Amino acid sequence: MSYSATLQDHLAHPRNAGELAEANAVAELTNPVCGDRLRLMLRIVNGRIAAARFLAYGCPPTIACGSALAEMLEGMTTAEAAALTRQTLVRALDGLPARKNHAAALAIETLQAALLQL
């Protein structure tokens, strides 16, 4: 399976991986089909995402999607974050193989679940 250089870089050097102790919005979802799991932790201050961290278990695209998402979220308003789509995340990674689009869907669904806590 061929992955973009951007996806490979996120996989080799994940951004914002780990726990976020001061998180005030946390969600963890699992893809029931493949078992991939993503946990997203956000610290939101005055309607803006001050910090984002992720933990992922699953295929390489799930880890890369968590990394790309957490990196792009920092500094965004919650409204900007809520407007992100699966396609936005796929573009940020310079593409995903069609059968791995579930990784981007899991990341966006986890983000939406975290934002519902506000």
Phi, psi and omega in degrees: 000134184262126178247148178294160177298325180295315178297316180299323179293318177296325179289318181285329183225070183301136178266139173060032177279143176123182181279155175234101187299324185265022182296140174241007172213117184225137174216147175223124180233154178234137173282116185292341182280311186254345179089359176301144182226139179225131176244127181240130181237129182234143169247116184248128181231121178053044176077009181234143180279107182278330180206147178219134177224158179218157168229137183223148174224122179151206184290161180308317179298330177294318178294315180296321178295319177298318180295310181297319180295310181300322180294316183286336183289326185299125181096345179284154169283163178295329178293318177296318179296319180296336181275353179295145180237168176302320181295323177300316181291319178299317178296321180298334179264007184058038174102157174224146171301142185309319182283001177247009179297342177298334180293318178292321179298317179298318181297315181291321178295323178293319175301312180299321178295321178294317182293335177293342180283349184280000000 
